[in-house]
Amino acid sequence: MAARAASDKSICIPAVGIICIDLAQTLGMIYEDQPCYSYIAASYVKYLQSAGALVVPIWIGRDRDYYEGIMNLVNGVLLPGGAVFLDEDETKEFKESKEFKESKEQPRLTNDCVAAAQHIYEIAMRKNAAGEHFPLWGTCLGFQLMMINAARTKEVRTMCRKPRFEALPLQLTHDFAESQMFKGQPAELAQQMTREPFACHQHRYGIPETQLRRFKLHEDWHVLATRDDEEDAPRFVTLIEHRKYPIAGAQFHPEKVAHELLFAKPDTCQASHTSSCIKLAQHFADFFVNACRRNANRFASPEQLACHMICNWKPVFCGKFASSHWVECYVFEQDVDYPKEVANVTEKVQQPLAASK
């Protein structure tokens, strides 16, 4: 069934939700004297804003009704990356790895974002199946959580033999041009993506192609790019989209190319910070936000939208610390909530904020 979408003239400023991630170990060490619980890397916010979207934070650790409600307001949701272990088995597996034994980092086992992502994935799938055009994008961990929920088992995700912390070109599949993500795009775009190291990889887990087929996900999902792990290991998926619904994901981080310019520590993705790579990464922001423009949700008023926008919070400058993986982050307490009112909201808005249903 084709999803119902707003008409081209009905929406020009989509409001896109980003779910919070359980507080990273590095941020917890930096802000240990503050009651921090979750965070959103500011690079995701800037990434969506650069494509013309407003951004709404989506809290974790809430009940199903909260996610049902917020997904009736926003025009799409981004599931970001993060250092989160799914359960105790994964924590144990990492502690036994060579990487852990050579570092002093202690993995943090809080994973409320995993349950939140499951709610969001299930609601998005239900909405699309019912004919509502509801876009969803997953990056790195967010992409993996989408695939775990699609397969209904964490076995679809495996630990990479070689953790990836580098910027690489894409290795596109033979039929990538048939996808919604690349349909109608100039051939030069794909050629550049296979030459330029714009895809920022920062992960120790991946979704092998073999697992995708094992759980029959290839029937509903179109793999657009893959990457080798080691010579004798299965290739893992780096870019994917759903065959029917406006749902897609990437193992790499397009938001880091222009918006995570690390300077207090070695930047493993330094090669990606060129003007040509930035333009390539922007393609994915534009693709997702344009999909969100077609969703017909709306906030009841400019005041309600203003109360939900991430602009009500200020990011912290964590990039000055050598242990931080981000330049700026929004950090939230566990009982955070949207303000009840925001003063001085103009009653008349010159442009429509969202489509009328």
Contacts in CASP RR format, 6 or more apart in sequence:
PFRMAT RR
TARGET T0000
AUTHOR 0000-0000-0000
METHOD contacts of the structure
MODEL  1
MAARAASDKSICIPAVGIICIDLAQTLGMIYEDQPCYSYIAASYVKYLQS
AGALVVPIWIGRDRDYYEGIMNLVNGVLLPGGAVFLDEDETKEFKESKEF
KESKEQPRLTNDCVAAAQHIYEIAMRKNAAGEHFPLWGTCLGFQLMMINA
ARTKEVRTMCRKPRFEALPLQLTHDFAESQMFKGQPAELAQQMTREPFAC
HQHRYGIPETQLRRFKLHEDWHVLATRDDEEDAPRFVTLIEHRKYPIAGA
QFHPEKVAHELLFAKPDTCQASHTSSCIKLAQHFADFFVNACRRNANRFA
SPEQLACHMICNWKPVFCGKFASSHWVECYVFEQDVDYPKEVANVTEKVQ
QPLAASK
1 129 0 8 1.000
1 131 0 8 1.000
2 131 0 8 1.000
3 128 0 8 1.000
3 131 0 8 1.000
3 132 0 8 1.000
3 133 0 8 1.000
3 134 0 8 1.000
3 245 0 8 1.000
3 246 0 8 1.000
4 131 0 8 1.000
4 132 0 8 1.000
4 133 0 8 1.000
4 296 0 8 1.000
5 133 0 8 1.000
5 294 0 8 1.000
5 295 0 8 1.000
5 296 0 8 1.000
6 133 0 8 1.000
6 293 0 8 1.000
6 294 0 8 1.000
6 295 0 8 1.000
6 296 0 8 1.000
6 355 0 8 1.000
7 355 0 8 1.000
10 296 0 8 1.000
10 352 0 8 1.000
10 355 0 8 1.000
10 356 0 8 1.000
11 75 0 8 1.000
11 293 0 8 1.000
11 294 0 8 1.000
11 295 0 8 1.000
11 296 0 8 1.000
11 352 0 8 1.000
11 354 0 8 1.000
11 355 0 8 1.000
12 293 0 8 1.000
12 351 0 8 1.000
12 352 0 8 1.000
13 52 0 8 1.000
13 53 0 8 1.000
13 54 0 8 1.000
13 351 0 8 1.000
13 352 0 8 1.000
13 353 0 8 1.000
13 354 0 8 1.000
14 52 0 8 1.000
14 53 0 8 1.000
14 54 0 8 1.000
14 75 0 8 1.000
14 76 0 8 1.000
14 289 0 8 1.000
14 292 0 8 1.000
14 293 0 8 1.000
14 295 0 8 1.000
14 354 0 8 1.000
15 53 0 8 1.000
15 54 0 8 1.000
15 55 0 8 1.000
15 56 0 8 1.000
15 73 0 8 1.000
15 74 0 8 1.000
15 75 0 8 1.000
15 297 0 8 1.000
15 299 0 8 1.000
15 305 0 8 1.000
15 308 0 8 1.000
15 309 0 8 1.000
15 353 0 8 1.000
15 354 0 8 1.000
16 48 0 8 1.000
16 53 0 8 1.000
16 54 0 8 1.000
16 55 0 8 1.000
16 56 0 8 1.000
16 74 0 8 1.000
16 75 0 8 1.000
16 76 0 8 1.000
16 77 0 8 1.000
16 78 0 8 1.000
16 288 0 8 1.000
16 289 0 8 1.000
16 292 0 8 1.000
17 55 0 8 1.000
17 56 0 8 1.000
17 57 0 8 1.000
17 58 0 8 1.000
17 70 0 8 1.000
17 74 0 8 1.000
17 76 0 8 1.000
17 77 0 8 1.000
17 78 0 8 1.000
18 40 0 8 1.000
18 44 0 8 1.000
18 45 0 8 1.000
18 48 0 8 1.000
18 55 0 8 1.000
18 56 0 8 1.000
18 57 0 8 1.000
18 58 0 8 1.000
18 77 0 8 1.000
18 78 0 8 1.000
18 80 0 8 1.000
18 310 0 8 1.000
19 58 0 8 1.000
19 59 0 8 1.000
19 60 0 8 1.000
19 77 0 8 1.000
19 78 0 8 1.000
19 79 0 8 1.000
19 80 0 8 1.000
19 113 0 8 1.000
19 116 0 8 1.000
19 117 0 8 1.000
19 120 0 8 1.000
20 38 0 8 1.000
20 39 0 8 1.000
20 40 0 8 1.000
20 57 0 8 1.000
20 58 0 8 1.000
20 59 0 8 1.000
20 60 0 8 1.000
20 113 0 8 1.000
20 116 0 8 1.000
20 332 0 8 1.000
21 38 0 8 1.000
21 39 0 8 1.000
21 40 0 8 1.000
21 60 0 8 1.000
21 80 0 8 1.000
21 81 0 8 1.000
21 82 0 8 1.000
21 84 0 8 1.000
21 113 0 8 1.000
21 141 0 8 1.000
22 37 0 8 1.000
22 38 0 8 1.000
22 60 0 8 1.000
22 84 0 8 1.000
22 108 0 8 1.000
22 110 0 8 1.000
22 111 0 8 1.000
22 112 0 8 1.000
22 113 0 8 1.000
23 36 0 8 1.000
23 37 0 8 1.000
23 38 0 8 1.000
23 39 0 8 1.000
23 108 0 8 1.000
23 110 0 8 1.000
23 331 0 8 1.000
24 39 0 8 1.000
24 82 0 8 1.000
24 83 0 8 1.000
24 108 0 8 1.000
24 325 0 8 1.000
25 83 0 8 1.000
25 105 0 8 1.000
25 106 0 8 1.000
25 107 0 8 1.000
25 108 0 8 1.000
26 321 0 8 1.000
26 323 0 8 1.000
26 324 0 8 1.000
26 325 0 8 1.000
27 36 0 8 1.000
27 39 0 8 1.000
27 318 0 8 1.000
27 324 0 8 1.000
27 329 0 8 1.000
27 331 0 8 1.000
28 36 0 8 1.000
28 108 0 8 1.000
29 323 0 8 1.000
30 318 0 8 1.000
30 321 0 8 1.000
30 323 0 8 1.000
30 324 0 8 1.000
31 316 0 8 1.000
31 331 0 8 1.000
34 331 0 8 1.000
35 333 0 8 1.000
35 334 0 8 1.000
36 331 0 8 1.000
36 332 0 8 1.000
36 333 0 8 1.000
37 332 0 8 1.000
37 333 0 8 1.000
37 334 0 8 1.000
37 336 0 8 1.000
38 59 0 8 1.000
38 60 0 8 1.000
38 112 0 8 1.000
38 113 0 8 1.000
38 331 0 8 1.000
38 332 0 8 1.000
38 334 0 8 1.000
38 336 0 8 1.000
39 329 0 8 1.000
39 330 0 8 1.000
39 331 0 8 1.000
39 332 0 8 1.000
40 57 0 8 1.000
40 80 0 8 1.000
40 310 0 8 1.000
40 329 0 8 1.000
40 330 0 8 1.000
40 332 0 8 1.000
41 80 0 8 1.000
41 255 0 8 1.000
41 260 0 8 1.000
41 326 0 8 1.000
41 328 0 8 1.000
41 329 0 8 1.000
41 330 0 8 1.000
42 259 0 8 1.000
42 315 0 8 1.000
42 326 0 8 1.000
42 327 0 8 1.000
42 328 0 8 1.000
42 329 0 8 1.000
42 330 0 8 1.000
43 255 0 8 1.000
43 256 0 8 1.000
43 259 0 8 1.000
43 260 0 8 1.000
43 326 0 8 1.000
43 327 0 8 1.000
43 328 0 8 1.000
44 55 0 8 1.000
44 78 0 8 1.000
44 80 0 8 1.000
44 139 0 8 1.000
44 255 0 8 1.000
45 55 0 8 1.000
45 310 0 8 1.000
45 315 0 8 1.000
45 330 0 8 1.000
46 255 0 8 1.000
46 258 0 8 1.000
46 259 0 8 1.000
47 254 0 8 1.000
47 255 0 8 1.000
47 258 0 8 1.000
47 259 0 8 1.000
47 285 0 8 1.000
48 55 0 8 1.000
48 78 0 8 1.000
48 285 0 8 1.000
48 288 0 8 1.000
48 289 0 8 1.000
49 55 0 8 1.000
50 258 0 8 1.000
50 282 0 8 1.000
50 285 0 8 1.000
51 282 0 8 1.000
51 285 0 8 1.000
51 286 0 8 1.000
51 288 0 8 1.000
51 289 0 8 1.000
51 290 0 8 1.000
52 289 0 8 1.000
53 289 0 8 1.000
53 292 0 8 1.000
54 305 0 8 1.000
54 309 0 8 1.000
54 353 0 8 1.000
55 309 0 8 1.000
55 310 0 8 1.000
56 70 0 8 1.000
56 73 0 8 1.000
56 74 0 8 1.000
56 308 0 8 1.000
56 309 0 8 1.000
56 310 0 8 1.000
57 310 0 8 1.000
57 313 0 8 1.000
57 330 0 8 1.000
57 332 0 8 1.000
58 67 0 8 1.000
58 70 0 8 1.000
58 74 0 8 1.000
58 77 0 8 1.000
58 116 0 8 1.000
58 120 0 8 1.000
59 66 0 8 1.000
59 116 0 8 1.000
59 332 0 8 1.000
59 336 0 8 1.000
59 337 0 8 1.000
60 112 0 8 1.000
60 113 0 8 1.000
60 115 0 8 1.000
60 116 0 8 1.000
61 112 0 8 1.000
61 115 0 8 1.000
61 116 0 8 1.000
62 116 0 8 1.000
64 119 0 8 1.000
67 116 0 8 1.000
67 119 0 8 1.000
67 120 0 8 1.000
67 123 0 8 1.000
68 123 0 8 1.000
71 77 0 8 1.000
71 120 0 8 1.000
71 123 0 8 1.000
71 124 0 8 1.000
71 127 0 8 1.000
71 134 0 8 1.000
71 297 0 8 1.000
72 297 0 8 1.000
73 297 0 8 1.000
73 298 0 8 1.000
73 299 0 8 1.000
73 304 0 8 1.000
73 308 0 8 1.000
74 297 0 8 1.000
75 135 0 8 1.000
75 292 0 8 1.000
75 293 0 8 1.000
75 295 0 8 1.000
75 297 0 8 1.000
75 354 0 8 1.000
76 124 0 8 1.000
76 134 0 8 1.000
76 135 0 8 1.000
76 136 0 8 1.000
76 291 0 8 1.000
76 292 0 8 1.000
76 295 0 8 1.000
76 297 0 8 1.000
77 120 0 8 1.000
77 124 0 8 1.000
77 135 0 8 1.000
77 136 0 8 1.000
77 137 0 8 1.000
78 136 0 8 1.000
78 137 0 8 1.000
78 138 0 8 1.000
78 139 0 8 1.000
78 288 0 8 1.000
79 117 0 8 1.000
79 120 0 8 1.000
79 121 0 8 1.000
79 136 0 8 1.000
79 137 0 8 1.000
79 138 0 8 1.000
79 139 0 8 1.000
79 141 0 8 1.000
79 142 0 8 1.000
79 143 0 8 1.000
79 145 0 8 1.000
79 146 0 8 1.000
80 138 0 8 1.000
80 139 0 8 1.000
80 140 0 8 1.000
80 141 0 8 1.000
80 142 0 8 1.000
81 138 0 8 1.000
81 139 0 8 1.000
81 140 0 8 1.000
81 141 0 8 1.000
81 142 0 8 1.000
81 253 0 8 1.000
82 113 0 8 1.000
82 140 0 8 1.000
82 141 0 8 1.000
82 142 0 8 1.000
83 107 0 8 1.000
83 108 0 8 1.000
83 141 0 8 1.000
84 110 0 8 1.000
84 111 0 8 1.000
84 113 0 8 1.000
84 114 0 8 1.000
84 141 0 8 1.000
85 91 0 8 1.000
85 94 0 8 1.000
85 107 0 8 1.000
85 109 0 8 1.000
85 111 0 8 1.000
86 111 0 8 1.000
86 114 0 8 1.000
86 148 0 8 1.000
86 154 0 8 1.000
86 157 0 8 1.000
87 111 0 8 1.000
87 154 0 8 1.000
88 109 0 8 1.000
90 154 0 8 1.000
91 107 0 8 1.000
91 109 0 8 1.000
93 159 0 8 1.000
94 100 0 8 1.000
94 107 0 8 1.000
94 159 0 8 1.000
94 204 0 8 1.000
95 107 0 8 1.000
97 159 0 8 1.000
97 204 0 8 1.000
99 163 0 8 1.000
99 204 0 8 1.000
100 107 0 8 1.000
114 145 0 8 1.000
117 142 0 8 1.000
117 145 0 8 1.000
117 146 0 8 1.000
117 149 0 8 1.000
118 145 0 8 1.000
118 149 0 8 1.000
120 136 0 8 1.000
121 136 0 8 1.000
121 145 0 8 1.000
121 146 0 8 1.000
121 149 0 8 1.000
121 150 0 8 1.000
122 149 0 8 1.000
124 134 0 8 1.000
124 136 0 8 1.000
124 245 0 8 1.000
124 247 0 8 1.000
125 245 0 8 1.000
125 247 0 8 1.000
127 134 0 8 1.000
128 134 0 8 1.000
128 244 0 8 1.000
128 245 0 8 1.000
128 246 0 8 1.000
128 247 0 8 1.000
129 245 0 8 1.000
132 295 0 8 1.000
132 296 0 8 1.000
133 246 0 8 1.000
133 291 0 8 1.000
133 294 0 8 1.000
133 295 0 8 1.000
133 296 0 8 1.000
134 245 0 8 1.000
134 246 0 8 1.000
134 295 0 8 1.000
135 246 0 8 1.000
135 247 0 8 1.000
135 288 0 8 1.000
135 291 0 8 1.000
135 292 0 8 1.000
135 294 0 8 1.000
135 295 0 8 1.000
136 146 0 8 1.000
136 245 0 8 1.000
136 246 0 8 1.000
136 247 0 8 1.000
136 248 0 8 1.000
137 247 0 8 1.000
137 248 0 8 1.000
137 249 0 8 1.000
137 288 0 8 1.000
138 145 0 8 1.000
138 146 0 8 1.000
138 248 0 8 1.000
138 249 0 8 1.000
138 250 0 8 1.000
139 249 0 8 1.000
139 250 0 8 1.000
139 252 0 8 1.000
139 253 0 8 1.000
139 254 0 8 1.000
139 255 0 8 1.000
140 202 0 8 1.000
140 203 0 8 1.000
140 250 0 8 1.000
140 251 0 8 1.000
140 252 0 8 1.000
140 253 0 8 1.000
141 203 0 8 1.000
142 249 0 8 1.000
143 207 0 8 1.000
143 240 0 8 1.000
143 249 0 8 1.000
143 250 0 8 1.000
143 251 0 8 1.000
144 157 0 8 1.000
144 205 0 8 1.000
144 206 0 8 1.000
144 207 0 8 1.000
144 251 0 8 1.000
146 247 0 8 1.000
146 249 0 8 1.000
147 156 0 8 1.000
147 157 0 8 1.000
147 207 0 8 1.000
147 212 0 8 1.000
147 217 0 8 1.000
147 221 0 8 1.000
147 237 0 8 1.000
147 240 0 8 1.000
148 154 0 8 1.000
148 156 0 8 1.000
148 157 0 8 1.000
150 156 0 8 1.000
150 215 0 8 1.000
150 217 0 8 1.000
150 220 0 8 1.000
150 221 0 8 1.000
151 211 0 8 1.000
151 215 0 8 1.000
151 217 0 8 1.000
153 215 0 8 1.000
155 211 0 8 1.000
155 215 0 8 1.000
156 207 0 8 1.000
156 211 0 8 1.000
156 212 0 8 1.000
156 214 0 8 1.000
156 215 0 8 1.000
156 217 0 8 1.000
157 205 0 8 1.000
157 206 0 8 1.000
157 207 0 8 1.000
157 211 0 8 1.000
158 205 0 8 1.000
158 206 0 8 1.000
158 207 0 8 1.000
158 208 0 8 1.000
158 211 0 8 1.000
159 204 0 8 1.000
159 205 0 8 1.000
159 206 0 8 1.000
160 203 0 8 1.000
160 204 0 8 1.000
160 205 0 8 1.000
160 206 0 8 1.000
160 229 0 8 1.000
160 236 0 8 1.000
161 229 0 8 1.000
161 230 0 8 1.000
161 233 0 8 1.000
162 229 0 8 1.000
162 230 0 8 1.000
163 203 0 8 1.000
163 204 0 8 1.000
164 201 0 8 1.000
164 202 0 8 1.000
164 203 0 8 1.000
164 204 0 8 1.000
164 227 0 8 1.000
165 201 0 8 1.000
165 202 0 8 1.000
165 268 0 8 1.000
165 269 0 8 1.000
166 197 0 8 1.000
166 201 0 8 1.000
166 268 0 8 1.000
166 269 0 8 1.000
167 197 0 8 1.000
167 198 0 8 1.000
167 199 0 8 1.000
167 200 0 8 1.000
167 201 0 8 1.000
167 268 0 8 1.000
167 269 0 8 1.000
167 270 0 8 1.000
167 271 0 8 1.000
167 272 0 8 1.000
167 277 0 8 1.000
168 197 0 8 1.000
168 199 0 8 1.000
168 201 0 8 1.000
168 227 0 8 1.000
168 252 0 8 1.000
169 193 0 8 1.000
169 194 0 8 1.000
169 195 0 8 1.000
169 196 0 8 1.000
169 197 0 8 1.000
169 198 0 8 1.000
169 199 0 8 1.000
170 193 0 8 1.000
170 194 0 8 1.000
170 198 0 8 1.000
170 199 0 8 1.000
170 225 0 8 1.000
170 238 0 8 1.000
170 239 0 8 1.000
171 194 0 8 1.000
171 225 0 8 1.000
171 226 0 8 1.000
171 227 0 8 1.000
171 228 0 8 1.000
171 238 0 8 1.000
172 190 0 8 1.000
172 193 0 8 1.000
172 194 0 8 1.000
172 224 0 8 1.000
172 225 0 8 1.000
172 239 0 8 1.000
173 223 0 8 1.000
173 224 0 8 1.000
173 225 0 8 1.000
173 226 0 8 1.000
175 222 0 8 1.000
176 182 0 8 1.000
176 190 0 8 1.000
176 224 0 8 1.000
176 225 0 8 1.000
176 239 0 8 1.000
177 183 0 8 1.000
177 190 0 8 1.000
178 222 0 8 1.000
179 222 0 8 1.000
179 224 0 8 1.000
179 241 0 8 1.000
180 241 0 8 1.000
180 246 0 8 1.000
180 248 0 8 1.000
181 224 0 8 1.000
181 239 0 8 1.000
181 241 0 8 1.000
181 248 0 8 1.000
181 284 0 8 1.000
181 287 0 8 1.000
182 189 0 8 1.000
182 190 0 8 1.000
182 224 0 8 1.000
185 283 0 8 1.000
189 280 0 8 1.000
189 283 0 8 1.000
192 276 0 8 1.000
192 280 0 8 1.000
193 199 0 8 1.000
193 280 0 8 1.000
196 274 0 8 1.000
196 276 0 8 1.000
196 277 0 8 1.000
196 280 0 8 1.000
197 271 0 8 1.000
197 272 0 8 1.000
197 277 0 8 1.000
198 254 0 8 1.000
198 257 0 8 1.000
198 272 0 8 1.000
198 276 0 8 1.000
198 277 0 8 1.000
198 278 0 8 1.000
198 280 0 8 1.000
198 281 0 8 1.000
199 238 0 8 1.000
199 250 0 8 1.000
199 252 0 8 1.000
199 254 0 8 1.000
199 272 0 8 1.000
200 252 0 8 1.000
200 253 0 8 1.000
200 254 0 8 1.000
200 256 0 8 1.000
200 257 0 8 1.000
200 260 0 8 1.000
200 269 0 8 1.000
200 272 0 8 1.000
201 227 0 8 1.000
201 238 0 8 1.000
201 251 0 8 1.000
201 252 0 8 1.000
201 253 0 8 1.000
202 253 0 8 1.000
202 256 0 8 1.000
202 268 0 8 1.000
202 269 0 8 1.000
202 325 0 8 1.000
203 251 0 8 1.000
206 236 0 8 1.000
206 237 0 8 1.000
206 251 0 8 1.000
207 236 0 8 1.000
207 237 0 8 1.000
207 251 0 8 1.000
208 229 0 8 1.000
208 233 0 8 1.000
208 234 0 8 1.000
208 235 0 8 1.000
208 236 0 8 1.000
208 237 0 8 1.000
209 223 0 8 1.000
209 226 0 8 1.000
209 234 0 8 1.000
209 235 0 8 1.000
209 236 0 8 1.000
209 237 0 8 1.000
210 234 0 8 1.000
211 234 0 8 1.000
212 218 0 8 1.000
212 221 0 8 1.000
212 223 0 8 1.000
212 237 0 8 1.000
219 243 0 8 1.000
220 242 0 8 1.000
220 243 0 8 1.000
220 244 0 8 1.000
221 240 0 8 1.000
221 241 0 8 1.000
221 242 0 8 1.000
221 243 0 8 1.000
222 240 0 8 1.000
222 241 0 8 1.000
222 242 0 8 1.000
222 243 0 8 1.000
223 237 0 8 1.000
223 239 0 8 1.000
223 240 0 8 1.000
224 239 0 8 1.000
224 240 0 8 1.000
224 241 0 8 1.000
225 237 0 8 1.000
225 238 0 8 1.000
225 239 0 8 1.000
226 235 0 8 1.000
226 236 0 8 1.000
226 237 0 8 1.000
226 238 0 8 1.000
227 235 0 8 1.000
227 236 0 8 1.000
227 238 0 8 1.000
227 251 0 8 1.000
228 235 0 8 1.000
229 235 0 8 1.000
229 236 0 8 1.000
236 251 0 8 1.000
237 251 0 8 1.000
238 250 0 8 1.000
238 251 0 8 1.000
238 252 0 8 1.000
239 248 0 8 1.000
239 249 0 8 1.000
239 250 0 8 1.000
239 251 0 8 1.000
239 252 0 8 1.000
240 248 0 8 1.000
240 249 0 8 1.000
240 250 0 8 1.000
241 247 0 8 1.000
241 248 0 8 1.000
241 249 0 8 1.000
242 248 0 8 1.000
246 291 0 8 1.000
246 294 0 8 1.000
248 287 0 8 1.000
248 288 0 8 1.000
250 284 0 8 1.000
253 260 0 8 1.000
253 269 0 8 1.000
254 281 0 8 1.000
254 282 0 8 1.000
254 284 0 8 1.000
254 285 0 8 1.000
255 281 0 8 1.000
255 285 0 8 1.000
256 269 0 8 1.000
256 272 0 8 1.000
257 269 0 8 1.000
257 272 0 8 1.000
257 273 0 8 1.000
257 277 0 8 1.000
257 278 0 8 1.000
257 280 0 8 1.000
257 281 0 8 1.000
258 273 0 8 1.000
258 278 0 8 1.000
258 281 0 8 1.000
258 282 0 8 1.000
259 327 0 8 1.000
260 269 0 8 1.000
260 325 0 8 1.000
260 326 0 8 1.000
260 327 0 8 1.000
261 267 0 8 1.000
261 273 0 8 1.000
261 327 0 8 1.000
262 319 0 8 1.000
262 325 0 8 1.000
262 327 0 8 1.000
263 319 0 8 1.000
264 319 0 8 1.000
264 320 0 8 1.000
264 321 0 8 1.000
264 322 0 8 1.000
264 324 0 8 1.000
265 322 0 8 1.000
265 323 0 8 1.000
265 324 0 8 1.000
267 273 0 8 1.000
271 277 0 8 1.000
272 281 0 8 1.000
295 355 0 8 1.000
296 354 0 8 1.000
296 355 0 8 1.000
296 356 0 8 1.000
296 357 0 8 1.000
297 354 0 8 1.000
297 355 0 8 1.000
297 357 0 8 1.000
298 353 0 8 1.000
298 354 0 8 1.000
298 355 0 8 1.000
298 356 0 8 1.000
298 357 0 8 1.000
299 305 0 8 1.000
299 308 0 8 1.000
299 353 0 8 1.000
299 354 0 8 1.000
302 345 0 8 1.000
302 346 0 8 1.000
302 347 0 8 1.000
302 349 0 8 1.000
302 353 0 8 1.000
303 341 0 8 1.000
303 342 0 8 1.000
303 345 0 8 1.000
305 353 0 8 1.000
306 312 0 8 1.000
306 342 0 8 1.000
306 345 0 8 1.000
307 338 0 8 1.000
307 339 0 8 1.000
307 340 0 8 1.000
307 341 0 8 1.000
307 342 0 8 1.000
308 338 0 8 1.000
310 330 0 8 1.000
312 338 0 8 1.000
312 339 0 8 1.000
312 342 0 8 1.000
313 330 0 8 1.000
313 332 0 8 1.000
314 330 0 8 1.000
315 328 0 8 1.000
315 329 0 8 1.000
315 330 0 8 1.000
316 328 0 8 1.000
316 329 0 8 1.000
316 330 0 8 1.000
316 331 0 8 1.000
317 327 0 8 1.000
317 328 0 8 1.000
318 324 0 8 1.000
318 326 0 8 1.000
318 327 0 8 1.000
318 328 0 8 1.000
318 329 0 8 1.000
319 326 0 8 1.000
319 327 0 8 1.000
319 328 0 8 1.000
END
